[in-house]
Amino acid sequence: MYDDPRGFDECDDELLDREYPDEDLDEEDAGTTVACSHCGAEVYDDAFQCPVCGEYLEHPTSPLAGRPLWWVVLGLVGFAAAILILVGLAR
Protein backbone atom coordinates (compact mmCIF):
# COMPACT_ATOMS: atom_id res chain seq x y z
CA MET A 1 0.00 0.00 0.00
CA TYR A 2 1.30 3.42 -0.95
CA ASP A 3 0.81 6.27 1.56
CA ASP A 4 0.74 9.68 -0.02
CA PRO A 5 2.09 12.41 2.33
CA ARG A 6 -1.04 14.45 1.62
CA GLY A 7 -3.20 11.70 3.10
CA PHE A 8 -4.47 10.12 -0.12
CA ASP A 9 -4.17 6.41 -0.76
CA GLU A 10 -4.43 4.51 -4.00
CA CYS A 11 -7.76 4.85 -5.77
CA ASP A 12 -8.84 1.22 -5.29
CA ASP A 13 -8.18 1.14 -1.52
CA GLU A 14 -11.03 1.08 0.95
CA LEU A 15 -11.62 4.31 2.83
CA LEU A 16 -10.48 4.43 6.43
CA ASP A 17 -12.68 5.90 9.17
CA ARG A 18 -10.51 9.02 9.30
CA GLU A 19 -11.14 9.62 5.58
CA TYR A 20 -14.93 9.83 5.86
CA PRO A 21 -16.43 13.30 6.26
CA ASP A 22 -18.19 14.07 9.53
CA GLU A 23 -21.87 13.33 9.13
CA ASP A 24 -22.73 14.90 12.48
CA LEU A 25 -22.44 18.46 11.20
CA ASP A 26 -25.68 20.42 11.35
CA GLU A 27 -26.49 23.74 9.85
CA GLU A 28 -25.80 25.28 13.28
CA ASP A 29 -22.19 24.11 13.09
CA ALA A 30 -21.71 25.90 9.79
CA GLY A 31 -21.46 29.27 11.59
CA THR A 32 -23.60 32.31 12.05
CA THR A 33 -24.28 34.73 9.27
CA VAL A 34 -24.64 38.50 9.20
CA ALA A 35 -25.72 40.91 6.51
CA CYS A 36 -22.96 42.57 4.46
CA SER A 37 -22.94 46.29 5.24
CA HIS A 38 -22.29 47.09 1.56
CA CYS A 39 -24.68 44.88 -0.43
CA GLY A 40 -26.85 43.20 2.23
CA ALA A 41 -25.94 39.61 1.28
CA GLU A 42 -25.75 37.03 4.06
CA VAL A 43 -22.10 36.19 4.81
CA TYR A 44 -20.43 34.19 7.57
CA ASP A 45 -19.70 36.19 10.70
CA ASP A 46 -15.98 35.38 10.60
CA ALA A 47 -15.53 36.26 6.90
CA PHE A 48 -13.08 39.00 5.96
CA GLN A 49 -14.51 39.75 2.53
CA CYS A 50 -18.02 39.52 1.08
CA PRO A 51 -18.17 36.78 -1.58
CA VAL A 52 -20.93 38.64 -3.45
CA CYS A 53 -19.69 42.23 -3.77
CA GLY A 54 -16.02 41.68 -2.84
CA GLU A 55 -15.92 44.48 -0.27
CA TYR A 56 -13.98 43.91 2.95
CA LEU A 57 -16.19 43.52 6.00
CA GLU A 58 -15.61 45.75 8.98
CA HIS A 59 -15.60 44.10 12.39
CA PRO A 60 -15.56 46.19 15.55
CA THR A 61 -12.12 45.99 17.14
CA SER A 62 -12.65 48.48 19.93
CA PRO A 63 -13.25 47.04 23.41
CA LEU A 64 -15.99 49.66 23.83
CA ALA A 65 -17.85 48.66 20.66
CA GLY A 66 -21.37 47.45 21.38
CA ARG A 67 -21.35 48.71 24.96
CA PRO A 68 -24.15 50.99 26.16
CA LEU A 69 -23.24 54.62 26.82
CA TRP A 70 -23.94 54.34 30.56
CA TRP A 71 -21.43 51.49 30.80
CA VAL A 72 -18.70 53.55 29.13
CA VAL A 73 -19.42 56.62 31.30
CA LEU A 74 -19.45 54.52 34.48
CA GLY A 75 -16.12 52.95 33.51
CA LEU A 76 -14.53 56.35 32.86
CA VAL A 77 -15.81 57.74 36.17
CA GLY A 78 -14.43 54.70 37.98
CA PHE A 79 -11.08 55.07 36.24
CA ALA A 80 -10.90 58.77 37.15
CA ALA A 81 -11.81 57.99 40.78
CA ALA A 82 -9.05 55.37 40.97
CA ILE A 83 -6.50 57.88 39.62
CA LEU A 84 -7.60 60.52 42.17
CA ILE A 85 -7.33 58.02 45.02
CA LEU A 86 -3.84 56.95 43.93
CA VAL A 87 -2.71 60.58 43.63
CA GLY A 88 -4.14 61.32 47.10
CA LEU A 89 -2.31 58.30 48.61
CA ALA A 90 0.98 59.33 47.02
CA ARG A 91 1.04 62.69 48.87
C-alpha positions in Angstrom: 0.0 0.0 0.0 1.3 3.4 -1.0 0.8 6.3 1.6 0.7 9.7 0.0 2.1 12.4 2.3 -1.0 14.4 1.6 -3.2 11.7 3.1 -4.5 10.1 -0.1 -4.2 6.4 -0.8 -4.4 4.5 -4.0 -7.8 4.8 -5.8 -8.8 1.2 -5.3 -8.2 1.1 -1.5 -11.0 1.1 1.0 -11.6 4.3 2.8 -10.5 4.4 6.4 -12.7 5.9 9.2 -10.5 9.0 9.3 -11.1 9.6 5.6 -14.9 9.8 5.9 -16.4 13.3 6.3 -18.2 14.1 9.5 -21.9 13.3 9.1 -22.7 14.9 12.5 -22.4 18.5 11.2 -25.7 20.4 11.4 -26.5 23.7 9.8 -25.8 25.3 13.3 -22.2 24.1 13.1 -21.7 25.9 9.8 -21.5 29.3 11.6 -23.6 32.3 12.1 -24.3 34.7 9.3 -24.6 38.5 9.2 -25.7 40.9 6.5 -23.0 42.6 4.5 -22.9 46.3 5.2 -22.3 47.1 1.6 -24.7 44.9 -0.4 -26.8 43.2 2.2 -25.9 39.6 1.3 -25.8 37.0 4.1 -22.1 36.2 4.8 -20.4 34.2 7.6 -19.7 36.2 10.7 -16.0 35.4 10.6 -15.5 36.3 6.9 -13.1 39.0 6.0 -14.5 39.8 2.5 -18.0 39.5 1.1 -18.2 36.8 -1.6 -20.9 38.6 -3.5 -19.7 42.2 -3.8 -16.0 41.7 -2.8 -15.9 44.5 -0.3 -14.0 43.9 2.9 -16.2 43.5 6.0 -15.6 45.8 9.0 -15.6 44.1 12.4 -15.6 46.2 15.5 -12.1 46.0 17.1 -12.6 48.5 19.9 -13.3 47.0 23.4 -16.0 49.7 23.8 -17.9 48.7 20.7 -21.4 47.4 21.4 -21.4 48.7 25.0 -24.1 51.0 26.2 -23.2 54.6 26.8 -23.9 54.3 30.6 -21.4 51.5 30.8 -18.7 53.6 29.1 -19.4 56.6 31.3 -19.4 54.5 34.5 -16.1 52.9 33.5 -14.5 56.4 32.9 -15.8 57.7 36.2 -14.4 54.7 38.0 -11.1 55.1 36.2 -10.9 58.8 37.1 -11.8 58.0 40.8 -9.0 55.4 41.0 -6.5 57.9 39.6 -7.6 60.5 42.2 -7.3 58.0 45.0 -3.8 56.9 43.9 -2.7 60.6 43.6 -4.1 61.3 47.1 -2.3 58.3 48.6 1.0 59.3 47.0 1.0 62.7 48.9 
